[in-house]
């Protein structure tokens, strides 16, 4: 038996109350009699009752389906095929936890490794191990950063609004960091945990909220790094350690979440430092970075609406009620209506990726069953089988390549062991001769 969508178009909400009203009272086009006027008044009252019964709003299920599609975004068919191979490879090794088995997580690791399945696999496994070792899930639920506001004063940073595409806008004013006060206020370990909790919030709240607000899939940020007065002298040992820790986490465990980074107010001192820092960044990340001097306003206005740009960067926003823009955390993720909607979708199992291969209960309303003999298409079945075989073949090829690499390493190790044994045998022989 095969399922097929019912072609019957259901009556809309508006048609329901209109049909109910018109069926109960038909008004003549000629001059109404007193009785007709009375009937018309009764009909209007009935219409009001019916409109209260059937309010004219978007049907909840339709809205949920719409935003589910927005959160999931468009999938490139070419990516779909390689993700299927990637999933199968991980699944065969028992390395695919359900909570991380979603299109957008897997595609980020594949893109990071230029769609090399073997490299992407090891990168993904490293990510899973790090999450377990670093207790990421516990951090998101239990970690409290009590020194949050004090840290903001000596290290100005934070999310503030969105760019013109709808992406979250993140800002850091590195030139205003007081490292001594920062280290007295918090520890590097606690700040790293705070950073991880913010990254998790971005993935689970900020991106989905921005997607719903913009009505298109959002999965990356636009960032601004203000390096005014920053030079080599600012890059002390604690600063280097913090930079390396944050860079490693972002690059290895949250890849492909940066759309563009603007580094502004870059003077001669920073440009010398930048030549050193570039060596620690991946080419894909470097391609997204623009280093600008003091004439950056036109670039900003092109990418960011002035209402979302702080006044200290030439925008119109000051967030006076919050004590400044970088203390406000302004954005769609603080819109109660949007967050309630996301929570409802999560609670009802409607969130993106919750059931990739299942038919939802709401979809069952529009499904009818027909005899398999009437609709089975042998050509389509053969195409599906060929596609599945192709994906399996790709997965097996990747596993074969991985095995080949391991055997090559073992062969090298075995040859090294042989040389060591030969050298040891020669030394023993020389000792025997010297004793004689």
C-alpha positions as CSV (number, residue, x, y, z in Angstrom):
1,X,0.0,0.0,0.0
2,X,1.2,3.5,-0.7
3,X,0.2,6.8,0.8
4,X,-0.9,9.7,-1.3
5,X,-2.0,13.2,-0.6
6,X,-5.8,13.8,-0.8
7,X,-6.5,16.2,-3.6
8,X,-9.7,17.5,-2.0
9,X,-9.2,21.1,-0.8
10,X,-10.5,21.5,2.7
11,X,-12.9,24.4,3.4
12,X,-11.1,27.4,4.8
13,X,-12.0,29.0,8.2
14,X,-13.5,32.0,6.4
15,X,-15.6,29.8,4.2
16,X,-16.9,27.9,7.2
17,X,-18.5,30.9,9.0
18,X,-19.6,32.5,5.7
19,X,-21.4,29.4,4.5
20,X,-23.0,29.0,7.9
21,X,-24.2,32.6,7.8
22,X,-25.5,32.7,4.2
23,X,-27.2,29.3,4.5
24,X,-29.3,30.6,7.5
25,X,-30.3,33.9,6.0
26,X,-30.4,35.1,2.3
27,X,-30.9,38.8,1.9
28,X,-33.0,39.9,-1.1
29,X,-31.6,42.5,-3.5
30,X,-35.0,44.3,-3.6
31,X,-36.3,46.8,-1.0
32,X,-36.5,44.9,2.3
33,X,-39.8,44.4,4.1
34,X,-39.9,45.0,7.9
35,X,-39.7,41.3,8.4
36,X,-36.6,41.1,6.1
37,X,-35.0,44.0,8.1
38,X,-35.6,42.1,11.3
39,X,-34.1,38.9,9.8
40,X,-31.1,40.9,8.6
41,X,-30.4,42.2,12.1
42,X,-30.6,38.7,13.5
43,X,-28.3,37.5,10.7
44,X,-25.7,40.3,11.6
45,X,-25.9,39.2,15.3
46,X,-25.4,35.6,14.2
47,X,-22.5,36.7,12.1
48,X,-20.8,38.3,15.1
49,X,-21.2,35.1,17.1
50,X,-19.8,33.0,14.3
51,X,-16.8,35.3,13.8
52,X,-16.0,34.9,17.5
53,X,-16.3,31.2,17.1
54,X,-14.1,31.1,13.9
55,X,-11.6,34.0,14.3
56,X,-9.8,35.1,11.2
57,X,-6.3,34.2,12.0
58,X,-3.6,31.9,10.5
59,X,-4.4,28.3,11.4
60,X,-1.9,27.1,14.0
61,X,-1.0,23.9,12.2
62,X,-0.3,25.9,9.0
63,X,1.8,28.4,10.9
64,X,3.7,25.6,12.6
65,X,4.4,23.9,9.2
66,X,5.5,27.2,7.7
67,X,8.0,28.0,10.5
68,X,9.2,24.4,10.5
69,X,10.1,24.8,6.9
70,X,11.8,28.2,7.7
71,X,13.8,26.6,10.4
72,X,14.9,23.7,8.2
73,X,15.8,25.9,5.3
74,X,16.5,24.8,1.7
75,X,18.6,21.7,1.2
76,X,20.9,21.4,-1.7
77,X,20.2,18.0,-3.4
78,X,24.0,17.5,-3.9
79,X,24.5,18.1,-0.1
80,X,21.6,15.7,0.7
81,X,23.3,12.8,-1.1
82,X,26.6,13.3,0.7
83,X,24.9,13.8,4.1
84,X,23.1,10.5,3.6
85,X,26.5,8.8,3.0
86,X,27.9,10.6,6.0
87,X,25.0,9.5,8.2
88,X,25.4,5.9,7.1
89,X,29.1,5.9,7.8
90,X,28.5,7.3,11.3
91,X,25.5,5.0,11.9
92,X,27.4,1.9,10.9
93,X,30.1,2.8,13.5
94,X,27.4,3.5,16.1
95,X,28.6,7.2,16.3
96,X,25.4,9.2,15.5
97,X,23.5,10.4,18.6
98,X,20.0,11.4,17.7
99,X,20.4,14.9,19.2
100,X,23.2,15.7,16.8
101,X,21.7,13.9,13.8
102,X,20.4,17.0,11.9
103,X,21.1,18.3,8.5
104,X,22.6,21.6,9.6
105,X,25.0,20.2,12.2
106,X,26.3,17.5,9.8
107,X,26.7,19.9,6.8
108,X,28.8,22.3,9.0
109,X,31.4,19.6,9.7
110,X,31.3,18.4,6.1
111,X,31.9,22.0,4.8
112,X,34.7,22.5,7.3
113,X,36.5,19.5,5.8
114,X,35.6,20.4,2.2
115,X,33.2,17.4,2.1
116,X,36.0,14.9,2.8
117,X,34.0,12.1,4.6
118,X,36.9,10.7,6.5
119,X,38.1,14.0,7.8
120,X,34.6,15.2,8.6
121,X,34.0,11.9,10.5
122,X,37.0,12.5,12.7
123,X,36.1,16.2,13.2
124,X,32.6,15.2,14.2
125,X,33.8,12.5,16.6
126,X,36.2,15.0,18.2
127,X,33.3,17.3,18.6
128,X,31.2,14.7,20.4
129,X,34.1,13.7,22.7
130,X,34.7,17.4,23.5
131,X,31.0,17.9,24.4
132,X,31.2,14.9,26.8
133,X,34.6,15.8,28.3
134,X,33.7,19.5,28.7
135,X,30.2,18.7,30.0
136,X,28.6,21.1,27.5
137,X,25.0,19.9,28.2
138,X,25.5,20.5,31.9
139,X,26.9,24.0,31.3
140,X,23.9,25.0,29.3
141,X,21.5,23.9,32.1
142,X,23.5,24.6,35.3
143,X,26.2,27.2,34.7
144,X,25.6,30.6,36.1
145,X,27.9,33.5,35.2
146,X,27.2,35.8,38.1
147,X,30.0,38.2,37.1
148,X,28.3,38.8,33.7
149,X,27.7,42.6,34.1
150,X,31.1,43.2,35.8
151,X,32.9,41.4,32.9
152,X,30.9,43.5,30.4
153,X,32.3,46.7,31.9
154,X,36.0,45.6,31.5
155,X,35.5,43.6,28.4
156,X,32.7,45.3,26.3
157,X,31.1,42.6,24.1
158,X,27.7,41.2,23.2
159,X,25.0,40.6,20.7
160,X,23.0,43.6,19.4
161,X,20.3,43.3,16.9
162,X,20.6,41.8,13.4
163,X,22.1,42.7,10.0
164,X,20.0,43.5,7.0
165,X,19.7,39.8,6.1
166,X,18.4,39.0,9.6
167,X,21.6,37.4,11.0
168,X,22.6,38.1,14.7
169,X,25.0,40.9,15.1
170,X,27.9,40.3,17.6
171,X,30.3,43.1,18.7
172,X,33.5,43.1,20.7
173,X,35.5,46.3,21.6
174,X,38.9,44.7,22.2
175,X,40.6,48.1,22.4
176,X,38.7,48.9,25.6
177,X,39.5,45.6,27.4
178,X,41.2,46.1,30.8
179,X,42.9,42.7,31.2
180,X,44.0,43.2,34.8
181,X,40.5,44.0,36.0
182,X,39.1,41.2,33.8
183,X,41.4,38.6,35.5
184,X,40.4,40.0,38.9
185,X,36.7,39.8,38.0
186,X,36.6,36.3,36.5
187,X,38.9,33.4,35.5
188,X,39.7,32.3,32.0
189,X,38.2,28.9,32.7
190,X,34.9,30.5,33.8
191,X,34.9,32.9,30.8
192,X,35.4,30.0,28.4
193,X,32.4,28.2,29.9
194,X,30.4,31.4,29.5
195,X,31.5,31.6,25.9
196,X,30.4,28.0,25.3
197,X,27.0,28.7,26.9
198,X,26.6,31.7,24.6
199,X,27.5,29.6,21.5
200,X,24.9,27.0,22.5
201,X,22.3,29.8,23.0
202,X,23.1,31.1,19.6
203,X,22.6,27.7,18.0
204,X,19.4,26.8,19.9
205,X,17.8,30.2,20.4
206,X,19.3,33.1,18.4
207,X,19.4,31.4,15.0
208,X,15.9,29.9,15.3
209,X,14.4,33.2,16.6
210,X,16.1,35.2,13.8
211,X,14.9,32.7,11.2
212,X,11.3,33.1,12.3
213,X,11.7,36.9,12.4
214,X,13.2,37.1,9.0
215,X,11.0,34.2,7.6
216,X,14.1,32.6,6.1
217,X,16.7,30.2,7.5
218,X,19.5,31.9,9.5
219,X,22.6,29.9,10.6
220,X,25.5,32.4,10.8
221,X,26.4,35.7,12.5
222,X,27.8,39.0,11.4
223,X,30.5,40.2,13.8
224,X,32.4,43.4,14.5
225,X,35.7,43.5,16.2
226,X,36.8,47.0,17.3
227,X,40.6,46.9,17.7
228,X,41.3,50.6,18.3
229,X,44.6,51.1,20.1
230,X,45.4,47.4,20.0
231,X,48.9,46.3,19.2
232,X,51.5,43.7,20.0
233,X,51.8,45.0,23.6
234,X,48.2,44.0,24.2
235,X,48.8,40.4,23.3
236,X,50.2,39.3,26.7
237,X,50.5,35.6,27.8
238,X,46.9,35.5,29.4
239,X,45.5,37.3,26.3
240,X,47.2,34.8,24.0
241,X,45.9,31.8,26.0
242,X,42.4,33.2,26.0
243,X,42.5,33.9,22.2
244,X,43.8,30.4,21.5
245,X,41.1,28.7,23.6
246,X,38.2,30.6,22.1
247,X,39.6,30.2,18.6
248,X,40.0,26.5,19.0
249,X,36.5,26.0,20.3
250,X,34.9,28.1,17.7
251,X,36.9,26.6,14.8
252,X,36.7,22.9,15.9
253,X,33.3,22.7,17.5
254,X,31.2,25.5,16.1
255,X,32.4,25.6,12.5
256,X,30.7,27.5,9.7
257,X,28.7,29.8,12.0
258,X,30.4,33.0,10.9
259,X,29.1,34.9,7.9
260,X,31.4,37.9,8.0
261,X,33.8,39.5,10.5
262,X,34.6,43.2,10.3
263,X,37.8,44.2,12.1
264,X,37.7,48.0,12.4
265,X,40.0,50.8,13.5
266,X,43.0,48.6,12.6
267,X,46.1,50.8,13.1
268,X,49.7,50.0,12.3
269,X,50.2,48.2,15.6
270,X,47.3,45.8,15.1
271,X,48.3,45.1,11.5
272,X,51.7,43.8,12.7
273,X,49.9,41.7,15.3
274,X,47.4,40.5,12.6
275,X,50.2,39.0,10.5
276,X,50.9,36.7,13.5
277,X,47.3,35.9,14.3
278,X,46.4,34.9,10.8
279,X,48.6,31.8,11.1
280,X,46.1,30.4,13.6
281,X,43.0,30.8,11.5
282,X,41.7,28.4,8.8
283,X,41.6,29.6,5.2
284,X,37.8,29.4,5.1
285,X,37.6,31.7,8.1
286,X,40.2,34.2,6.7
287,X,38.1,34.5,3.6
288,X,35.2,35.9,5.7
289,X,37.3,38.6,7.5
290,X,37.6,42.2,6.3
291,X,40.2,44.4,8.0
292,X,39.3,48.0,7.9
293,X,40.7,51.3,9.2
294,X,38.6,54.2,10.5
295,X,36.5,54.6,7.3
296,X,34.1,51.7,7.9
297,X,30.7,53.5,8.2
298,X,29.7,53.0,4.5
299,X,30.5,49.2,4.8
300,X,28.4,49.0,8.0
301,X,25.4,50.9,6.6
302,X,25.4,48.6,3.5
303,X,25.3,45.5,5.8
304,X,23.4,46.8,8.9
305,X,20.4,49.0,9.3
306,X,21.3,52.1,11.5
307,X,18.5,51.1,13.9
308,X,20.5,48.0,14.8
309,X,23.9,49.8,14.8
310,X,25.1,51.3,18.1
311,X,25.7,55.1,18.1
312,X,29.4,54.6,18.8
313,X,29.7,53.0,15.4
314,X,27.7,55.7,13.6
315,X,24.2,54.1,14.1
316,X,21.0,55.3,15.8
317,X,20.8,52.9,18.7
318,X,21.9,53.7,22.3
319,X,19.8,51.2,24.4
320,X,19.7,53.8,27.3
321,X,17.2,51.6,29.2
322,X,19.8,48.9,29.5
323,X,22.8,51.0,30.3
324,X,24.3,50.7,26.8
325,X,23.9,48.6,23.6
326,X,26.3,45.9,24.7
327,X,24.3,45.2,27.8
328,X,21.0,44.9,26.1
329,X,21.3,41.6,24.2
330,X,18.8,43.2,21.8
331,X,17.4,40.8,19.2
332,X,14.5,38.6,18.1
333,X,15.6,36.0,20.7
334,X,14.2,38.3,23.3
335,X,10.8,38.7,21.7
336,X,8.4,36.8,24.0
337,X,6.0,35.9,21.2
338,X,8.7,34.4,19.0
339,X,10.3,32.5,21.9
340,X,6.9,31.2,23.0
341,X,6.3,30.0,19.5
342,X,9.6,28.1,19.5
343,X,8.9,26.6,22.8
344,X,5.5,25.4,21.6
345,X,7.1,23.9,18.5
346,X,9.6,22.1,20.7
347,X,7.1,20.8,23.2
348,X,4.9,19.5,20.4
349,X,7.8,17.8,18.7
350,X,7.5,20.2,15.7
351,X,11.0,21.6,16.0
352,X,13.4,21.3,13.0
353,X,14.9,17.8,12.7
354,X,12.7,16.2,15.3
355,X,11.4,13.5,12.9
356,X,13.2,13.6,9.6
357,X,11.8,10.4,8.3
358,X,8.4,10.2,9.8
359,X,4.9,11.3,8.7
360,X,3.5,13.6,11.4
361,X,0.0,13.1,12.8
362,X,-1.1,16.3,11.3
363,X,0.0,15.1,7.9
364,X,-2.1,11.9,8.3
365,X,-5.3,14.0,8.0
366,X,-4.7,14.5,4.3
367,X,-3.5,11.0,3.5
368,X,-5.5,8.3,1.8
369,X,-4.5,4.7,1.0
370,X,-4.7,3.2,-2.5
371,X,-4.0,-0.2,-3.8
372,X,-0.3,-0.7,-4.5
373,X,-1.1,-2.3,-7.9
374,X,-2.7,0.9,-9.1
375,X,0.1,3.3,-8.4
376,X,3.4,1.4,-8.2
377,X,5.9,2.7,-10.7
378,X,8.7,0.2,-11.4
379,X,10.9,2.9,-12.9
380,X,10.7,5.0,-9.8
381,X,11.5,2.0,-7.6
382,X,14.6,1.2,-9.7
383,X,15.7,4.8,-9.5
384,X,15.3,4.8,-5.7
385,X,17.3,1.5,-5.5
386,X,20.0,2.9,-7.7
387,X,20.3,6.0,-5.6
388,X,20.5,4.0,-2.4
389,X,23.1,1.7,-3.9
390,X,25.1,4.8,-4.9
391,X,25.0,6.2,-1.4
392,X,26.0,2.8,0.1
393,X,28.9,2.6,-2.4
394,X,30.1,6.0,-1.5
395,X,30.1,5.1,2.2
396,X,31.9,1.8,1.6
397,X,34.5,3.6,-0.6
398,X,35.1,6.1,2.3
399,X,35.5,3.2,4.8
400,X,37.8,1.4,2.4
401,X,40.0,4.5,2.0
402,X,40.1,4.9,5.8
403,X,41.1,1.3,6.1
404,X,43.8,1.7,3.5
405,X,45.2,4.7,5.4
406,X,45.3,2.7,8.6
407,X,47.1,-0.2,6.9
408,X,49.6,2.2,5.4
409,X,50.4,3.6,8.8
410,X,50.7,0.1,10.2
411,X,53.0,-0.9,7.4
412,X,55.2,2.1,8.2
413,X,55.2,1.3,11.9
414,X,56.0,-2.4,11.1
415,X,59.0,-1.3,9.0
416,X,60.2,1.0,11.8
417,X,59.9,-1.9,14.2
418,X,61.9,-4.2,11.9
419,X,64.7,-1.6,11.7
420,X,64.7,-1.3,15.5
421,X,64.9,-5.0,15.9
422,X,67.7,-5.3,13.3
423,X,69.7,-2.6,15.1
424,X,69.1,-4.3,18.5
425,X,70.3,-7.6,17.0
426,X,73.5,-6.0,15.7
427,X,74.2,-4.4,19.1
428,X,73.7,-7.8,20.8
429,X,76.0,-9.4,18.3
430,X,78.7,-6.8,18.9
431,X,78.4,-7.2,22.7
432,X,78.9,-10.9,22.3
433,X,82.0,-10.4,20.2
434,X,83.4,-7.9,22.7
435,X,82.9,-10.3,25.6
436,X,84.8,-13.0,23.8
